[in-house]
């Protein structure tokens, strides 16, 4: 299948049983469930608060756009090692600045939390920045990103290396050597990381039109229940 437009789920369950490619968008809202049984390649990937993501083991979601999720209940996030699945999120947007939403609770660790099994940032000049744009329900602590295995691809040329901007936010990587799993600037181009770049610069980046539309749509659908973040 080739998605050049939009895959939209609204209530009910949508099962994707064969590989989908293309640079369209995927969005699930209300009480819709994405039952993903095959690899998915798309542009923006958006899960509203009441949507459920259920991915079988060994599948990869590859994005050229943004990864945004608004769930506040980890039970709707069946994409982590706690369900016995090992899956990969790959961000490969070239020079496009890709937004990666975070939603984990700081201090709760890699289980029973919003976490990713494998996060791969690849492709020459790919640039990903962490975003706490939506409140995922953890008001009692800063929201963070937990990743079991992090790889930011290097290409032996600084201008081509993939880059992850921490954006003044926290990311914990379980494959980082030692007991301190917090990723910092000191990990820039580390071998365990994949040789790519880690930066930590808060730079206001204009939100893509799709994200702006999402913001207004979410606020309308959910009665203004989301609190927009400054970052």
N, C-alpha and C positions, 0 to 999 in steps of 0.2 A: 504494500500500500504506500501511496505517496501523498502526504498531507501538505498542500500548498495554501490551505485556508485555515480553518479552525475546527478542532475537535472539542465539543462542548457537552459536558454532562450535567444534567439538571434533574435530580431525584433518580432513584433506581440504580442499577448496576450496569456498567459498561465493561465488557470483557474484550480485551485486545489479545488475540490469540496468534496473530502473525505479525512479523516485523513491520514497523511503520517508519518511514523516512520522510524527509522534507523539512522545510523551514517555516512551516505554519506555526500555529500555537495550540496549546492544550490547556483547557481550563475546566475544573469541576467545582460545582457550587451546591448550595443547599444540602440535601442529604444524598448526593450522588457518590458512588463508589467507583474508582478506577481499579479494575481487576486486571493487572498487567501481567500477561503470561508470555511476553515476547519483548525483544529489544525495541526501544523507542528513540527515534531521533527527531527533534523538533526545534522550534525557536524558543518562545517563552513557554514556561511550564508553571501553572498557577493552580493552587489548591485553596479554596475558600475555607472558612472556619468549620463548616459542618460537612465538609467533604472527607472521604476516606481514601487513603492511598494503600493499596494492597499489592505488593510486588512479589512474585515467586522468586525462589532462589536462583542466583546466577545471571540475572538480567541487568542490562545497562541502559540508563537514560542518558542520552547525549544531547546537549543543548548548545545552540548558537546564540540563544537569548538569555533571559533572566530566569532564575529559580526562586519562586515566591510561594510561601505557604503561610496560611493564617490560622491553622488549627491551634487550639488551646488544650486539646486532649491527646496525649501520646497514644492512646488506644486507637486513634484514627490514623496513626502513622506506622503502618506495618511495613517498614522499609529498613528495619534495623536488625542487628545481630540477635536481639532479644526474641525475635520470632523464628530464629534458626535460619534466616536468610543471609546470603552474602551477595550483595548487589553493589553496583558501581554507578556513581553519578559523574559524568564527564562533561566538563565545560570547555567548549572549543569554539570561541567566537572571533578568532583572529584579532583584529584591532578594536573590536566592539567592547565597550566596558560592560561587563556582565554583573548583574546584581545577584548576590547569594544571600538569601534571608537566613538569619540565625534564630533559634527559638529555645535552646536548651536552658536548663536552670543551672547556674554556676554552683559547683560543689556536689552535684548529684551524680557525677560520673557518667560512664559510657553505657549504662544499662538503664532501662525504664526512663528514657529521656529522648528528646528529639536529637537523634544522631544519624550519621551516615556511615555505612560500612567502608566503602572506598570512594574517596573524592580525588578525581584526576583532573588537573588543569593542563591541557595540552594544546598543541597547535602554535605555530610561530606567531609571536606578538599577542597571544591571548592575554587578556587582562580581566581579572575577577576581583571584585571588592565586596567585603562583608557588609551586610546591611541589617540594621535593627529597625526597619521601617514600620513593621507591624508588631503589636503587642501580642505575644503568643501565650500570655497568661501567667508569666513569671514576674509579677510585680515585686515579689519579696527579694529578688536578687537581679543582678544584671543578667541579661540573656547572652548566651555564648553558643559556640558551635563545637560539637564533639564529633570527631572523625576517627574511625578505627585505623585507617591507612590513608595517609595523605601523600600525594605525588604532584609536584609542580614541575613540569618538564623543562629541562634546559636543553639548549641547542648549540652550545659551545661558542655562541656569539651573543653578547649582551643585548644587542638590539632585537634579537629574535626570541630570546627566552620568554617563556610564559611567566606571568607575574600574578601574585596574590597580594592584594592590599588589605591588611588587617583593619584599616579604617578606624583605629582607636578602639577596636573591639577584641574580644578574646576568642581564640581557637585552641582547642586541646587535640593533639594527635597522639593516638595510642602507639603508633609505630616509632615515635621519637625515642631515641635511646635515653636511658636513665629514668629516674622517678618523676622528674618534672616534665610533664607532658604539654605545658603551655608553649605554643609556638611564638617566637619572638624574632626580632631583627637579627639576632645572633645565628639564626638558622638559615639565613640567606645562602642559597646555592649549596646547602648541605647535601652530602651524598644520599642520606636516607630520604631526603625530600625529593630528590630527582634532579637536582642541579638548577632548578628554576629560582626565580626571585621572590623574596618576601620583603615587602615594604610596609610601613605603618604611617600613612599620611592621611589625615582627614581633609579631603578636598571636596567641597560641594560640587556634585556632578549632576547636571540636569537630568531629571528622570525621563526615560523614554516615554513616548506618548502612550504606549500600551500600559505602562505602569501608572501613569496619571489617570488613565481611564479606569484601571482596576481600582485605584483609590476611591474615586468617586462612586464607582459601582458598588464596592464593598460597603461604603458608608451608607449608600442608599438601601442596599439589600438588607443590611443588618441594623438599620436604625441608628447609625452613628456609633456602633458599639466598639469600633476600633479606635485606638488612640495612636495618632501618627507620631512617630518619633522624629527627633531632630536629625538623627543620623540615618 
